[in-house]
Amino acid sequence: MKLSILIALFMLARASICSAADEPELAVVVAKAISIDTLSSSELRLMIMGEKSKWPNGTAVIPVQTPPESPGKALQLKAVNKMTDAALKRYYMLAVFNGKEIAPPRDLASAEALKKYVASNPGAIGCILVSDVDDSVKVLKVDGAAPGEPGYKLH
């Protein structure tokens, strides 16, 4: 009896580990010309939400995002914005109402369009699924970890 319980627990633990490894990850992408390699998760959130307007070198931050129905946007809302789409829309409406000059990220048609925009605009920053990354953009580390590394939080 004990052996069957141990086997069941082992199978359950193995399934949990496999599903966590298969969980999609978000990559923070910028133009290759950006000189930094890592951001803190709080800096990333401020940049994506339009509250931090300058890179360390003084270049304007241009946040961009994939469409609301894309898997990358859903993961961005969860892992970066830490709010629902409805809450994010309320956040921007309240910012306008309170006189804050915050522009929401520019919506682009797809991950491909986001990569092209980011690659050609040195201040642009966006989030896409790791599976959509190619060598046209630079992937930043977040809190010192890159996608796939231990401690990476954007999944």
DAVENGI-V561119 format. One record per backbone hydrogen bond with DSSP energy under -1.0 kcal/mol. CO is the residue of the C=O (numbers start at 1). NH is the residue of the N-H. E is the energy in kcal/mol with one decimal. If there is no record, write none. Layout:
co=CO nh=NH e=E
co=CO nh=NH e=E
This chain:
co=1 nh=5 e=-1.6
co=2 nh=6 e=-2.4
co=3 nh=7 e=-2.5
co=4 nh=8 e=-2.2
co=5 nh=9 e=-2.6
co=6 nh=10 e=-2.6
co=7 nh=11 e=-2.6
co=8 nh=12 e=-2.2
co=9 nh=13 e=-2.6
co=10 nh=14 e=-2.6
co=11 nh=15 e=-2.3
co=12 nh=16 e=-2.0
co=13 nh=17 e=-2.2
co=14 nh=18 e=-2.5
co=15 nh=19 e=-2.3
co=16 nh=20 e=-1.9
co=17 nh=21 e=-2.1
co=18 nh=22 e=-1.6
co=25 nh=130 e=-2.6
co=27 nh=128 e=-2.2
co=28 nh=140 e=-2.8
co=29 nh=126 e=-1.9
co=30 nh=138 e=-3.0
co=31 nh=34 e=-1.7
co=37 nh=141 e=-3.1
co=39 nh=143 e=-3.1
co=40 nh=44 e=-2.4
co=41 nh=45 e=-2.1
co=42 nh=46 e=-2.2
co=43 nh=47 e=-2.5
co=44 nh=48 e=-2.9
co=45 nh=49 e=-2.3
co=46 nh=51 e=-2.2
co=46 nh=52 e=-1.6
co=47 nh=50 e=-1.0
co=53 nh=61 e=-2.5
co=55 nh=58 e=-2.5
co=59 nh=55 e=-3.0
co=62 nh=125 e=-2.0
co=63 nh=106 e=-2.3
co=65 nh=108 e=-2.9
co=67 nh=70 e=-2.1
co=70 nh=74 e=-1.9
co=71 nh=75 e=-2.2
co=72 nh=76 e=-2.2
co=73 nh=77 e=-2.7
co=74 nh=78 e=-1.7
co=75 nh=79 e=-3.3
co=76 nh=80 e=-2.4
co=76 nh=81 e=-2.2
co=77 nh=82 e=-1.2
co=77 nh=83 e=-1.9
co=84 nh=88 e=-2.2
co=85 nh=89 e=-2.3
co=86 nh=90 e=-2.1
co=87 nh=91 e=-2.3
co=88 nh=92 e=-2.0
co=89 nh=93 e=-2.1
co=90 nh=94 e=-2.9
co=91 nh=95 e=-2.1
co=92 nh=96 e=-2.1
co=93 nh=97 e=-2.5
co=94 nh=98 e=-2.5
co=95 nh=100 e=-2.7
co=96 nh=99 e=-1.5
co=100 nh=102 e=-1.3
co=106 nh=65 e=-2.5
co=110 nh=114 e=-2.2
co=111 nh=115 e=-2.5
co=112 nh=116 e=-2.2
co=113 nh=117 e=-2.4
co=114 nh=118 e=-2.9
co=115 nh=119 e=-2.8
co=116 nh=120 e=-1.3
co=121 nh=124 e=-2.2
co=123 nh=62 e=-2.3
co=125 nh=64 e=-2.4
co=126 nh=29 e=-3.0
co=128 nh=27 e=-3.8
co=129 nh=132 e=-2.1
co=130 nh=133 e=-1.6
co=134 nh=137 e=-1.1
co=138 nh=30 e=-2.3
co=141 nh=39 e=-2.2
co=142 nh=145 e=-1.6
co=145 nh=142 e=-2.7
co=146 nh=149 e=-2.4
co=149 nh=152 e=-1.8
co=153 nh=155 e=-1.8
co=154 nh=26 e=-3.0
